[in-house]
C-alpha cells in the first residue's frame, strides 16, 4: 500500500473517531505505520486465543465463530491479523468506552438508533399474533429509524467506498469455447440429475429380497455411484448451490445394518462428485494456468481411483466382494478424496486464482505435519500446480520477460506507462509504476523475496530494452519444496546477477556519474567562469520580457559561452539546452507541492497573466537518453532546475549589487558635504552584498558540495540501481531542503529579500545615471600632440566646472528628504525581512532539529549585530505566551508592544552556540 493510501485511511479513521486534529495526527501515525510495516509480508499471528477472547466478550459467540469459519474458508489472508487486533481492543476498556461513546454521540447527532438489526427483528411479533394500535405505532417508529439509518449509510458512504475499492478485472484474453461443450450434458463424469430418460421397469423392490440379495443389489449401486452414475436404490439429489456437496436418497427398505454401511461409504461418492466438478470447471481458460495444472494433477489421481473401482467391480463379478470388504478396500482412497475435496472446496469458496491457489495449497501442506501420507499428497498437488507459475517466474528472473496470459503472476505490467514519459512528466513513475506487485497474487512462500523478484526482472528488462541479450549463468529449474526452499538461493543468485549487469551498463558503459557530474557543472553553478561569461553575454536579453526573447539567440550565446570557457572539455556539453518556462520559481514550486491536492487548481495559472522577464523564466534543460533517463528523469531534472533558478537569481542579485559598488566610486569627486548623504546607502549596499554572498556560500559550499561528497561516497559502494535512485533522490531532496526550497515560508522571505536588493540596486543605478557627467569625445593621438598647453588648461577648467555643477546638483538632491526617506525605507524593509528570516530559522531549528540552517545565522550574525534584535523578539514572544497563560488562569495581563527595546526576561536568550561551535567567518568590509 502506498504512503498516500495509508495517510488517507489514517485520516478517515481519525475523522470517524471524532478527532478534530486529524491532519496533524495523520502525519504522525502514518510515519509510525510506514516504519513498522514490511511490504508484501502477511503478519503471522495465532488466532486461536484471539477467537476465544472475542467469543467470551461478545453476546453472540456462535454467530461470531460461524462467521470466522466462513471467512477462513475463503482463504482471507488478513483475517487472523484482524481478529488478533480485535482481541487486543477487547482488552482495552478505555478504548471500548470511547468507541461506545463516540457511536452514541454520532447516533444522537444524526437522530438514528443504535439497536442492532437482530434486536430489532426480535421485537417483531410472532406470525399470526395480534397487536394493539400502540404496539403497532412503536414498531413502525423503530423500523422507520432503522431503515433511515440504513438508507443514509448505504446511499452515500458505502456505495462510494464500494465503487472506489472495486477490484479491477483481470486483463485476460480468454479464447472462445465451442458451443457443443455446453449443449451436451452427458460430457461429464459427475451425476446427471433431471434428465428425462426411460426408467427401468424391471426394478425389484428391496422389501421382497432377503438380506444377501439386498447386499448384492446395493453393491452394484454403490459401484455405480462411485463412478458418478445413479443406481436403482441409491439416487442423487439435485444441487441446491453451485458448490454444494452432493446428497443421496437411499431406499428405506434396505436392511438397517446394510444402511449403516452404505451411509459410511456414500461420503466417498460425495467427495468424488466434488472433485470431478472442480476438475471440469477449473480446466476452462478463464481460471488460469495454476488451476488448470491443479485440475490435471487431480485428474491423474482420479484415474488411479477409477482403476480401483474397476478392480472392485471385477471382484464383484467374481462374487468375492461384500460391503464389509468394500469398506475395507476403500479406506486409503476415502482419505485421499477427502483431501482433494477439501482443496477443491477451499479454492471454490475463495475464488482463488494463480498465487492465491498456491498459498492455499502451501498452507494445507504445512498443516498436515503429523500425517505423512496426507502431506505427500498435498505436496504433489502443490508441486504440480506450481509448475506453470514457476515457469513464468523463471522467465522473469532469468530473462526479464513476463509471459502471463491469465494475469496470475505476482508482477503486473502496466503498458500505459512507457519510458518515453520519463522526459515529459514531473510526477511520472515509470520505474515504480511500469512493473508493480499485485498483493493478492503473491504465494505465501514467496512473500519474503517478492521485492527481489520484482527488482530482478526489472533490471533485466532494462538491459533487454537497451538491445543486449540476457543469458543468466545461474539459470536453473525452480521446484517447490516445503522446508528446504532452495528457490530462495536461486532467486538470490539471479538478483545479484541482474543488479550487477544493469549497474555495469549504467555506470561503466553509459557513464552515469560523468552525466551527473556534467549536470552539476551547469545546474549547480560548478563552472564559475562559464556562468559568469554566460551572464555577461546574455545581460541585455535577460532584461527583456519573455515574449520578446528569441530562444535561438540564447542557444547561440550558450554555445559560445560553452566553447570559450573551461566547460569546453565536458564531453556532454552538447546535451545542455536553454528553456524559457512560463512560470517563475515560486509558482513552479507551489505547482509541484500541490500535485494531487485540493490546492492544485489554484496554481493552474494562465502563463500570459504573469508577464515574466527573461531572468525570471530562464532555466537550463538537459537531454538524457534511455537508460540513463531512469536516474535523470524529468522529476530529477526539475529539481535540478529549481536549484539552478534559485542559485542563478542569487547570482544575478550579487551582480546587481556589485554594479552599484562600481557606480559608487563616482562619489569620490563629490564634496565632503555631499558624500555624507551616500554613507547610509553605502552601508546598506554592503549589508545586502554581505547577505547575498554569505547565502550563496552557504548553498554552494555547505549544502551542495557537502551533499555531493556524501553522494560520491555512497556511489562507490552501491550494489544495485535502486540504491542509485535512492542516493540520487536523497542528494536532491537534501539540497532542496537545506536551500529552503521545500519550506514555502522561508522561500517567500528569501524571495522578498532578493526583491528588496534588486529594487535598491535599480534605484541607486538610476540615481547614478542622472548625476553622471557625459564625457566629450576623446581627441585622437595626432590632435592631442598638436594641442597647446593653453587648450589643456581650458579643458581642465571645463571639467572642474562640470564636476562642481554636478556636485551642487547632488547636494540639492541628497539634502532633500525624499532621498533620505527612500534609503531609510529600504533599510527598514531589508532589516525587517532579514530579522524575520533569522527568527524563522531559529524557530525551525528548535522545533524540527534542522540544525543545518543555523549555519546561515552563524555567518550573517558572526559579530552579534542582529543578536539584540533577536533577543528582543524572543523576549516579546515569551512575554506574549506568559500573558496568554496568565489570562487563561484568571489573572490580568497585557500584550507587549512590538519594540526591540522591550524588557526581556532572563529565560529569553539568543545563544547560537547552544547548537554547535560557531564557525569563523570573514567580516563585512
N, C-alpha and C positions, 0 to 999 in steps of 0.2 A: 504494500500500500504506500502511495506517495506521501510526502510530507504535507502537501496541500490537503489531501483527503483526511489525513489524521487530524490536522488542525480544524478542518470543517466539522468532523464528527465530535471532537472535543468541545468546540464552540456550541454545537447543537445540544450536547449533553448538559453543558453548564447552563444554557438558556432554559432547558427543560426543568432543571433543578432550581431555577429561580435566582441564580446568582447574577447580580447586576454588573459585576466587574468581569464580564465574560471575556473581553478582549485581552485584558492583562493576564487573567488566569489561563487562557487557552495557550498563550505562548509558553508559559512555564511548564504546563502539563504536556504539551506537545514535545518539548525538548526532553523531558523525562522519558516519555514513551519511545522516542526515537533512539535514545541512548541505551534503553533496555530491551529493544526489540531486535530479534535475529530474523533476517528476511528468509522467507520460504521454508522455515522450520516450524513444524507444529509443536506446540507446548505439550510435553509428556507429563500427565498427572494421573493419579489414581482416583477414579471417580467413585469407587465403592463406598468409602467413608463419606464422601460428599453427598451421594444419593441418600445415605442413611440419615444424615443430619437434616437434609431438606424434608425428607419424608416424615421425620419426627416433628418438625416445626410447622408443617402445613396441615390444613384441615382436611385435605383430600389426598392422602398418601397413595391410595390405589390408582387414582387418575394420573397422579404425577409419574409413578413408576411405569404405568402403561404408556404414557406419552414419551418417556425416556426410551423405552424399548422400541417404540415405533420410529423415533428419530435415529436411534442407534442402528436399526436395521437398514436405514437409508444411507449408511456409510457417511455420516456427517462428521467431518474431522474436528470441527470446533466445538462439538457438543460437550465433551469431557472437560476442556478448559472452562467453558461457560458454566457448567454445573459446579465446578470447583469454585469459581468466582461467586456464584450464588450462595454456596455453603459458607463462604467467608462473610458474606453480607448477613447471613442469618446469625452469625456470632456477634455482630456489631449492633448493640442495642440502640446506641445513639443514631447510627445511620438509619435503622429501621424506623425510629421515631421521626426523624427528619423527613424521610420519604413519605411516611403516612401523613404528616402534617402538610407537606408540600402538595400531595394529591388532594387532600381535603380543601386546602386553600384554592387550588385551581378549580375544583368542582364547585365550590361555593361562589367563586368569581363568575363562572360560566352558567351557574344555575342548574347544574347537572347532578345526577345521582351517582353515588359511589358503589351501590349494590352490584354484586356480580350477577351475571346472567343466570347462573344456576339458582341463586337465591330468588331472583325474580320469577323464574319458572316454578320454583317450589311453592310460591304464593298463589299460583293458579289453582282454581278449584278442580276437583276430580270430575271426569266426564259424567254428565247426567245430573250433577249436583245442582241444587237450587241456591241462588244467591240473592241477597237483598239489593235494593237500589243503592244504598250507601256503600256496600261492598263493591258493587259494580263501578261506582264513581271512583273509589280509591284505586281499584285495579286499573281503570282507564288512565288515571293520572300517572301511576307507576310505569305503565307501558309507554305512555307518551314521553316521559322523561328519558326512559331507556332508549327509545327509538330516536329521540332528538340527539342524544349523545352519540349514538352510532352513526347517524346521518352527518352530524357535524364533523366527526372524525374521518369517516370514510370519504366524504366528498372532497376534502381538501388534502390533508396531510398524507393519509395512507395512499391515496391514488397518485399523488405527486411523487412520493418516495418509491412506489412500485414502478412507476414509469422510469424514474432515474436509475434504479438498481436492476432494471430488467436485463437479464443476461443477454449478451449478443449471440445471435445464432452463428453456428459454425459455418465458415466459408467452405462448403463442401460441394463438389460437383459429383452428384450421385448418378451413376449410369442407369438408364431405364431398364425395367424388368419386363419380360413378356407377359401378356395378359393371361395366357393359358396357365401360368403359375398360380393365379388366384381363382380361376374358373374350375379347377379340378380339385375338389375337396379330398379325393382319395389319395392325393400325393402327400401323405403324412404317415408317420409311424405311431401317431397318437390315436386315441379312441375317437371314432366317428360317431357322433351323437346327433340325433334329429334327422337322419337321412331316411327318406321313405323307401323301405325295402320290404320285400315279402317276408313275413315272419314264418319261422319253422313250425309247421303244423304237427310235426311228429315229436314234440317235446313231451316226455313222460313226466308226470308230476312226481316230485320227490316223496310225497306222502305215501305213494304206492310202492316205494322201494324199501328194501332193508338197508341196514347201515353200511355193509360192504359195497352195495350197489350205489348208495349215495356218495360214498367216498370216491368210487371210480368215476362217477359223473362229475363231481365237483373238482377232481384233479384235472380233468380235461378243460374245465372252465378256468381253473387257475393258470394253467399253462398258456391259454389264450390271452388272459388278462395280463400276464407277464410280458406279452408281446404287443400289448396295446389293442387287443381285439376283445369285444364283449363276448361273454359266454351265454349259456342258456339260463343259468340260475344266478349269475352274477352280472348285474347291469351297471353301466357307468352313468352318473348323473351329468347333466349339462353344467358348464361352468357358470358361476354367478358373477365372477370377476375375471379380468384378463389373466391375472397371475394367481388365481385361487387354486388351492390343491384339489386334485381330482377326488371325488367322493363316489362310493359304490352302494348299490342296493343288493342285499343278499336275501335269497328265498328263505322265509322264516320256517318252512317245513323241514329244513335241514336239521340233522341231529345236533343237539346243543354242544356236544364235545367237538364235533366237526366244525360247528360255527365258531367256536373259540379258536381253533387252529387257523381257520380261514381269515378271521379278523386279525390275527397276528401277521399273516403273510401279506394282506392287502396293502399295508404301507409301502411295501416294495413296489407294487404296481403304481401306487400314487406317486412315488419318487421317480419311477421310470417315466411316467407321463410328464412330470415337471421338467425333467432333464431333456426329453425329446422335444417338447415345445420350445425350450430355451435354445436347443441346437438349431431347430428350423427357423426360429425368428432371428437369432443373432448372426446367422450366416448371411444375412442381407447386407448390401453395401453400406447402408447408412449407419450401421453400428460399428464400423471401423475395423481395422486390421487386428487389433488385440482381441476383440470379441470373436472375430472370425477364427483366429488361431485357438482361442479357448474352446470354441464350438468344435473345431476339428479334433482337439485333444479329447473332448468328451465323446465325440463320435467314435473314436478309436476304442474307448472304454466300453461304449455301448455295443460295439461289435463283439468284444470279448464276452459281454453279458449275453448276447444273442447266441453265442456258441454254447454257453452254459445252458440256456433254455433248450437248445436243440439236443444236447446230451440228456437233459432231464426227460425230454419228450421221447427219446429213444428208449430210456429205461421204462417209461410209461407204456410204450408199445410192447415191450417185453414182459410187462406185468411185474416188474421189480420195484415199482415206485409207489409209495404211500405218502399220506400227508405228513406223517412224522419224519420220514426220510427227506421229503421236500423241505420241510422246515430246517432240518439239519444241514442239507446241502447249500442252502441259500444264506447261511449266516454271514460269511465274509462279504458276499455280494450286497446284502442289506446295508452293511456299514459303508460300503463304497458308494452305493446310490444315495444313501442319506447325506454323505458329504457333498456329492455332486449337486443334489437338490438344494442343499443349504447354500452352496455357492451361487447357484442359479437364482434362487430367491433373493439373495443379497444384491446381486447385480441388477435384477429387475426392479427391486424396490428403490435402490439408489439411483437408477437410470445411469449407471456408470458407463463410461467410455474411456478408452485409452489408459492414461496413467491412473485414473481412479480405480479401474478394474485391477490393475497390478497392485495398488495399495491394499485393496480388499483381500486379494489372494495372499499377499505378504502377511497381513495380519492373521489370517486363518492359518497359514503355515507356521507362524511363530507361536500361535495359541495352542497348537497340538504338540507341545513339547513332550508330554508323557505318553502319547500314542505314536509310536514309531511308524506303524503302517499308515495311519491317517496322515502323518506329516509327510511321508514319502509320496502319498497320493497328491496332496496339495502342492508339494514341491514340483512334482511332474506337471501339474496344471499350470503353476506359475512359470516354470521354465518354458513350457510350450507357448503360453500366452505372451511372454516377454520377448520372444524371438523377433517378431516384426518391429516391436518398439526399440529393441537394441540395434536392429539394422538401421533404423532412422538415426539413432544415437551415434552409431559408428560413422555413418556418412557425415554427420555434423561435426564431430570432434576430430575426424581424420582428414576431411576434405573441405569442411565449411559449407556444405550443401544441405539444404532442407528438402527432403522428399517425403512430405506428409500429406497425402491426398485427402485424408479424412479428418484433419485437424485434431490429432491425438497427442502430438509431441509436446513436451513442456516448453519448447521455444516456438514462438509465433512470429511470423514475418508480417510486417506492415508495409505493403507495397506502395502505399500513398506517400510515404516519406522516402525520398531519394537523396543521393549525395549531392545533387546539384543545388539543393536548397541550403547547403552549408554556407554558400556565399551570398545568399539572398535574405534570409530571415534571421532576426536577432534571437528570437526565442525558439529557434529550431532545435530539435532534439534527435538528430539522426542517430548518433551513437547510442542514446538511451532508448529511442523510440522505434528504430527500424526493426530491431530484433528485441523482443521482450519475453519475459517468462510469464506463462499463464499458470496461476497458482493452483487451480484445481486439477491440472494435468500432471503435476509432479508426483511420481510414485514416492511413497513414504521412504523407501530405502535409498532414494536419490536426493532427498532434501538437503543433506549435508553438503553435497557437491553441485547443487543446482546452479549456483552462481558461476562456478568454474566451468560447467558445461556450456553455459551461455557465452562466457568470455572466450572459451577455446574456439568455438565455431565462429564467433565474430572476428577474432584475429585472423583466422584462416580465410574467412570470406573477404576481408580487406585485401589480403595478399592475392587472392584469385582475381579480384576486380582490377588489380594492377597488371594483369596479364601473365602472372607467374604460375607455373604448375606446382601443385602442392602434393608432396609424397611424404607422408608421415612415416618415419623409420620404425616407430614403435606400434604400428597398427596391428592389433590382434583382435580375435573374436571375443566379444563380451558375453559372458554366460552368467545367469542369475544364480546366486548361492545365498543361503540363509545366514551363515555365521562368518565365513571367511571374507566375503565381499572383496574378491580380487579386483573387481571392476573399479574400485576406488583407486588402486595403484595405476591401472590403465588410463583412467581419466586424468590423474595427476601427471603422468608422463606426457600425454597428449597436450595438456595445458602448458607444461614447461616448454615443449617444442614450439607450439604456436606463438606463445608470448615472445620467445627468443627470436623466432623468424620475423615477426612483424616489427619488433624493436630494431633488429638489424636493418630491415628495409627502410624504416623511417630515419633512424639516427645516422647510419652509415651511407646508404645509397641515396636517400633523399635529403641528407644533410639538415636534419631538423634543427639542431642547435645553431647552425650557421644562419638559418632562416630567422629564428627567434632573435638572434643577436643583431641581424640586419634590421629587423623591425625596431629593436631597442635603439639603434643608432638614430633613427628618424623620428619615431613617435615619442620617445622619451628624451629627446634632445641630447643624445650621447655625443654626436658630432658637432662640437661648438662652432667651428669655423664654417661648416655648411649652413647651419641655421642662421648665423649672423649674415653671411653672404646672401642667403635667400631672402631674408627680411630687408636687407638693403635694396635688393633688386626689385622687390615687389611692394615697396613702401607706397608708391603712388597708386598702385592697383588696389591695395587693401583699404584705402580711404574711400573708394567709390562704393556706391550701392551694389548689392549683389547682382541686380538685373543688368547693370552696365558693365560688368566684368566679362571679359572673353576668356573662357576656360583654356582655350588653346594657347593663349599668350602666357597664362600661368604655367601650363605644361612646358612651354619653351623655356621660360625662366628657371623652372625646376631642373630641367635638363642641363641648362648652363651652370647652375649652381652645383649640381652633382659632378659635372665634368671638371670643374675648376676648383674643387676642394678635396680634402682627404677622403671623402666618400667615393671618390673615383675608383678606389681599389676594391670596393664592395662588389662581389660578383652578382649580387641580387638587386643591384640598384635600379635596374630597368623595370622591376616589378612595382616600384613606387609610383603612385598616381596622385593627382590633385582632385579634390572633391569639394564642391560648394553645397553645404547642407542647407535645407530650408528652415532650420531652427537653430537657435543658439544653444549653448551648453546647458543652461538651466532647464530649458524646455526639453531638451533631449534626455536629461537625467530623469525628470519627472515623468516623461512618457514611458521610460523603461520601468521605473519604480511602480507605476500604476498599471502595468500589464496584468490582465486578469483580475482587476479590482473594480470597485464601483466608481472610482475616480478616473477610469481610463477614458471615458468620453470627454472629460473636461480638458484633456490635453490633445484632443484632435483639432488643432487649430489650423485655419487656412494659412498656408505659408505667405500669401500676399498681404496678410494683415500685420506681419512682423516688421517689415521694412528693415532688413538687416544690412549691415555693411559687409564688405568683403572680409574684414578681420573677424567679425562675429560668426560668419558662416563658413570660414575656411577650415579645411581639415585635410589630412593625408588619407589615402586609401592604399591597399596593398593587394596585389593579385597573387592568390595562392591556389595551387592545383592539388588534385587528389594524388596521394592520400594525406599530404601534409595538412589539407583542409580539415582533417579530423581534429587536429590540435588547434590550428589557426583558423577556426571557423568564424562566421560572422559575429557570433556572440563575443568571442575573444577580441576580434578586431575593433568592435565598437567600444569595448573597454579601453583598448589602446587609444582609440580616437578621443575618448573623453579625457584621458590623462594628457594626451597631446594638446587638446584645446585649452585645458587648464594651464598647462605649462607655457604654451605659446602666448596666451593672453598676458600672463605674468611677465613674460619676456618683453612683450610689447609695452607694458606699463613701465618697466625698468628703462627701456629705450627712451620713452617719452620724458621721464624724469631726468635722465642723463642729458637729453637735449635741452631741458630747462637749465641744467647746471652749466652747460656750454654757453647758453644765451646770457646767463647771469654774469659772465665775465665782462660784459659791456658796462656793468655798473662801476667799473674802475675809473671810467672817465667822468663820472658824476662827482659833484662836490660832496664833502663830508656831510653837509646838511641833508642832501637828497638821498645819500646812500643809506642813512639810518632807517629810512622807511622800508628799505628792502630787507632789513635784518629778520623781521618776522617771517617773511616769505622764504628767505634763505633757510631759516631754521626748520620751518615746516617741510620744505622740499627735502632737506636732509633726513628728517624723521621718516618721511614717506619712502625715500630711497632705502633707508636702513631697514624698514619693514619689508619692502618688496624683495630686497636682496637676501635677507635672512629667511624669508618664507620660501624663496626659490632654493636656497641652500638646503633648507630642511627637506623639501620634497625630493630634490635630485640626489642628495648625498646621504641623508639619514633615513630616507624611505626607499627610494628606487634602488640605489646601489647596495644597500644592506640586504634588501629582499632578493636582489639579483644574485648576490653571493650565496645566499641560502638556497636559492633555486638551482644554481650551478652545482652546489654540493649534493643536493638531492638527485639531480640528473645523473651524477656519476655512479650512483648506487641503484638506479632504477632497474626494475626487473620486468615490467610489462607496460603496455600502453595506457592502462587505466591509472597507474601511478603517474605517468607523464601528464595525463589530463588533470589529475588531482593536483599535482605540484604546480602546474602552469596556472590552473584556476586559482589556487591558493596565492600564488605570486601576484596575480592581477587583483584579486579581492583585497589582499593586504595593502597593496599600493593605493587602491581607490579608497579604502577605509582610512588609511593614515593621511591621505591627501584631502580628506574631508569631502570626498565626492559621494559618500553614502549617507551623509548627515545633512538633510536639507537646511536646517537652521544654521549650521556652521558655514555651509556653502553660500547661503544668502548674505551672511555678514561679510565674508571674504569678497564676494562679488561687489557689494556696496563699497567696501574699502577701495577696491580697484577702480570703481567708477569715480569715487572722490578724487583719487590720484590723477586719473586721466582728465577730469574736469579742471582740476587745479593746473595741470600742465598746459592745457589748452588756453586757460585764462592768462597765465604768465607769458606764453608764447605770443598771444595776440597783443599783449601789452608791449612786449619787446619789439614786435613788428611796427607798432605805432610810434615808437620812440627811436627807431633805427635811423641812422644818417646814411642817406643814399650816396655811395661813393661815385665820384666822377670817373669817367673812363681814363684809365692809366695811359700816359704817353708812351709812345714807342721808344726804343733804345736810342735811335738817332735824334729824336726830338728832345729827349732828356739830356743828351750830350750838348746839344746846341742851346739849351735853356741857360739863361743868365742867372746869376745869383740873386738878382732883383726879383725875377719871376718866382724863384724858390721862396723868397721871403713873403711875397704876396700870397702864394699858395698856402703857406703855413698860417698866415693871418686869417685866411678864409676858413681853414679847418678849425682854428681855435674859436672863431666866431660862431661856426655851426655848432660846435660842442657846447658853447655857452648857451646858445638858444635852446638846444635840446635839454640841457641841464635845468634851465629855468622852467621849461615845459614839464619836466619830470617833477621838479619841486612843486609846481602848482597841482599836478595830478596826484602826487603822493600825499600832499598835505590835505587833500580832500578826505572827507570822512568815508566816502564810498570805498576807496581802496583799503583803508584800514578795516572797515567793517567786513569787506569781502574776505580778506585774509583771515580775520577772526572767525568768520563763519566756516571757512574751510578747516581751520584749526579745530573748531568745536566739533564739526562733523567727523573729521578724521579721528580725533581723540576719543569721541564717544563710541564710534564703531569699533575702534581698536580695544577699548576697555571692555566692550560687550564681547568681543572675540576672546579676550583673555579670561574673562569671567566664565564664559561658556565652556572653555577648555578646562578650567579648574573644576567646574561642576561635573562635567562629563567624566573627567579622570577620577574624581572621588566617588561617583555613582557606579560607573561601569568598570573601573580599574584600568581604563585605557591610558596608560602612562606614556605612550609614545608621543602623544600630542603635547605633553609637558615640555618637550624639547624646544618647541616654538616659544613657549613662555620664558624658558631659561635664556634663550638667545635675545629676545626682544626686551626683557627686563633684567639684563645682566647686571646693571648698576642700581637697581631698585627704583628706577624713575617712576614706574607705574605702581609701585608697592603701596604707597599711601592711599591712592585712589581705590585699589582693590581691597585694601583693608577696610576702608570706609564703607564700601559696598557690602562687604561681608558683615560688618557691624550693623549696617542698616537692615540686612536680611535677618540677622539674629534678633534684633530688636522687634522686627515685624512678627517673627514667629513667637517670641515671648509675649508680645502684645496680644496675639490671637489666642495663645494659651491662657493668658490671664483673663481675657474677655470670656472665653468658654467656661472658666472656673468661677465666674461671677464677679471678679474684680474689675475695676475700671482701668482702662488703658487708652493710649492714643497712638495713632500711626505716626511714625517719624517722617520728617521731611526728607526729600531726596537731596542730600548735600554730602559732599566729600569731607566736610569738617564735623560730621556728626560725632557725638561722644560714643566711642566704641567700647564694648565690654571686654574683659580680659580674655574671654573664651574665643572671640572672633579675631583670628590672626591669619595672615597670609604668609606661609612659610613653605616655599617651593622645595626646600632641602629635605622635607619630611619624606618625599617620594624617592629621591636619589641624589647623589652628589651633583651639584650644579657644574656643568661643563664650562670651560673657559671660552670666551668669545671676544672678538675684536670690537672695540668701542666705536661708536659712530663718530666720524670726523666732523 
